[in-house]
Amino acid sequence: MASLKYFTKGNQNPTTIYLRFTHGRKIDLKRSTSLLINPKYWNTQKGSVKQIAGFVNKKNLQNDLNNLETTILNSFNDHYSSGGIINSEWLNKTIKQYFNQNDNTDLNYLLDYAKQYKENLDTKVLNTGNTGVTDNTKKRYNTIINKVSAFESYQKRRYTFESVDLKFYNDFKNYLSKVEKLNLNTTGRYINYIKTLCLDAKKHGIKINPSVLNGEFRATKEKVNFITLSETEIQTIFKHDFTETPYLENARNWLIIGVWTGARVSDLLKFTKDNIHNGFIEYTAKKTNQKIILPLHPQVKEILENNKGEFPREISSQRFNDYIKKVCELAGINEMVKGSKSKKLKKKVWRKVKGEFSKHELVSSHICRRSFATNHYGKLPTPVLMAITGHKTERVFLNYINKTANDNANTLNEFWQLQEQKKQQKPILDIVKTETA
């Protein structure tokens, strides 16, 4: 029997109303209705709009949902009885017809396909078996859609998958670099998104240009000079007196906790005493859904003890980024280093510029994870570090902490020298006293 239920995700205001259409065990489809609602006006158990006085549009919205449900069920009956295929395409078309949306989509075009790909991200089955992607992934595909759209306007043409060739690759790469002023690594990420879309289209029977599979159609890269805090610098920051500026003391404490847990800022700033169990911090990483358990570092223990067992006061990631720059400046983390920082090119447009800056200027929330990984590399087994940082392959992890083949060779050389020193050390003989008979 066919059935339809409505649901929402999360507590963001406004939030989208989704629908789930099922028929037996084989058909289970989820799609966005594009209708929005304040979560406080949504009845999660009933899957309907709360009929309360505070919501002026309650009747109209519920009528829309009721009528859409009737339309879909009627369409299903007609389509199914005539031997039609019940799939995502049918459901999308039915929803659009109800809202009188013209469907001029041609999935042979890169931009049209990208838009549909983004719409289907909520129901995408991941390698882990989970369904749906993070909000950050959705934002990335919104960005690539905007970039492709701007590029097509700049070129004054639309691109089909068959026209995504090496000329497209070079033109798109040059556009991102010279017009959008993006660095090579960011440009490379967009190239990878294009390849992902092309390969997904190929998987669904759409003809693509074989150039995409060519080794020349690859992401651009450049070495980035990122910064970390050494253990000596961390100790300096930890010991600095910020009692006269409580907001900086609060940010300093979060920074110290961050460099000794390796947590992403999205997890770090949400820590509470409920995350502590028997001297260990336990949490589930928001990005990877991976459970992480690690012991409390002595500096973290001291911060918690001085705060009656509580973590520092919660602050936004933006303020954390701003405050820890000042924290490091006042603590004397001011040596001149090579790196890149954001510069405003025009209204709402910021780009990274390379140069030599005082180290505190380059400090951001990401320094927590990188410092943790860098300071513990070579002291702890790499798989242990990867389990904490969430990296899935050693290659990606080593790239993350900027380790090269030369670094590994130097490490091996130091190990061999240490082994030789141990061999050359004279053994110390203990004098053993024996009793005479």
Helices and strands as residue ranges (DSSP letters): E 2-8, E 15-23, E 27-37, G 39-41, E 42-43, E 48-49, H 58-81, H 88-98, H 110-119, G 121-123, H 135-155, G 161-163, H 166-174, I 175-179, H 184-203, G 210-213, H 231-239, H 246-261, H 265-268, G 273-275, E 276-277, E 280-284, E 291-295, H 298-306, H 317-330, E 336-346, E 349-358, G 359-362, H 367-376, H 382-389, H 394-400, H 405-424
